Every structure is written in structure tokens, then in C-alpha cells.
Amino acid sequence: MIEIVAGEKGKGKTKMLMAKANNDIKVTGGNIVYLDINNKHMYELSNRVRLINVTEYNIHSADMFLGFIYGVASQDHDLDKMFLDNFMSIACIQTVEEADALIKELSVISDKFEIDFMLGISKQKSDLTKDLQDMVTIAL
């Protein structure tokens, strides 16, 4: 399953994602990974949530990002959920259309490996494609 938290920069998407990750880790039987563009929120996340600073891995394209996601999934068979904050930045994409295509690929990973994804996207819900709008669970 893919869920999207949509809203312009500074509207509280990161706080919402972190709160959800911290709550979900209390009830899941598996592991949770939180991908971000820095380590700034390291102490705000439960120590049971694995924070990965994606910029440390020199990802320069959407294909590299997708390979990275497959790598994370392959090394943790107990992975239950991934939070992708600043999704368009960490995925190296610029447009909503690119996001739509990449999220379709994430959906395949989600179905195949039973991993739920929650993405923070710095766009208003109305700026997203119809398919992505259907995935928005929180619009700020």
C-alpha cells in the first residue's frame, strides 16, 4: 500500500510522518525504515525506527533510488513499512509525472514484498495526478 502526505513546504508533513512512524513502531511486528535527506530528526524518531540519510549514498537518479529501495527491502525480510520524507528530493525527480511513474514502481515493490510506503510530497493535492490524488491520506 502507498499513502501520501501532501502539502506545501513548511506545512508539517515531516512532523506528521515522524509521529506516524513512532506510533506504528509500537504496534508492528516488523521493522520500520525512515528515509530522509539529513539526520536532523534522528532524536525525534524512536530508536527502533531505522533512519537512513539517503544523501550519504550518492543517489543521482530515480533508477538509482529504486535500486536503493530494492536493496533495503532485500536486506530486511521483516521490513513492514518505509517512510519516505521529502520524496521528490530523495528520489531525484522533478515533476509530478515522474513521481507518478516512480510511485507505480514502488507499488510493485509494495505488493511483491508486502511493504507499506508512506511518502511526504511537497505539493498540494490538487497539483498531483489523479492516480496520486487517490493515494493522498493527509492533505495539509
N, C-alpha and C positions, 0 to 999 in steps of 0.2 A: 504494500500500500504506500502511496505517496501522498503526503499532506504538505500544503504550502501555507506559510505565514507571509502575507503580502502587506506592503506598506512602504511609504517613502522613508528615506534615511532619517534616523532620529525619532521614529515613532514608537520604538520599544520592542522591535522584533527579537533582538538578541535577549533581552530580559525574559520575554515570553518563551523563547526556545530553551534557555537555561533552566527556567522554572519547570518546564515540562520534562526536561532531561532529569533533573533532580527528583521530581515526583515519580517518573517512570522507573528509575533505577530501584526504587523501594519496592516495586510490585512485580518486576520482571524476573523471570528465572534465568535470563540470559545476560549478555553484555550489551553495553551502550557505548557508542563512539560518537564524539562531538568534533566535527571538523570546522576549523576557523582559520582566519588569516593572521592570527597572532596568538600569544599566550596570555593576553591581558586578563581574561576571565578565569584563569586557572584556579584561583582560590574561591570563586563563586560557584564552581561546579563541585558536586560530590566527588570525593577521591575514588569512588567506584566507577565514575564515568571517565573513559579514556579520552583525553583532549589531544588532538593532533593538529599542530600548526602546519598547514599544507604548504606554506611558503618555504619551509625547510627542505622540501623535496623537489624543487626546481621544475614544477609542472608548468609547461608553456603552451599547452593546447587542450582542447576538450577531449581529444583522444587519449592524451597522457593522463588526464584527470580520470577518465573512465577506466583506464588500466589500473590506476591507483586504487579506485574503488574495488575493482575485482581483486586486487592484491590484499586489501584489508579484509574483504569477505573470505578470501581463501585461507587466511591465517587464523581465523577465529570462527570455528564451527558453531559456537554458542552466541554469535552476534545476533541480537534481536532487533536493534534499532540504530540508525545513524541519523544524527542531526547535522545538517549542512548549513552553517551560518554564512552569510554573505555569499550565497550560492553562485551568483554570476561571476563574482571575482575569483573564488577558489576554482571554479570550473573553466576559467579562461574564456568566457563567452561575453559577447557584447549586446546581442539583440534578443528580444523575446522569442523570435523564431528559432534562434539557436538553442535557447532554453527549452523550448517545446520539444525539439528533436532530441536533446540530451536527456530530458526527463522521460521520454519514451524508452530510451535505453536503460535508464535507472529502473523503470517499471519492469523491464525484463529481468533485471538482477533481483528485484524485489520478489517477483513471482518464483524465480528459479531457486533462490536461496532462503526464501521466507524472511527477508529483512525489510522492516518498515523504514521509510525515509521521511524525515521532516525537514523541509527546506525553508530558509529565510530568503525572500526575494525582495529587493528594494525597488519595487514597482507597485503602483496602485493596481488593485484587482482589475479595474476597467481597462488597464493598459496591457493585460495579458491576453493570450489567445483563448478561445472558447474552451479548448481542452484543459488548459491550465486553470482557468477560472473555476472549472468544475472540481479541481483539486484543492482550492483555497478553503481552509477550515477556519482561518482567522485573518480578517482584513482590518488593518489599523489605519 
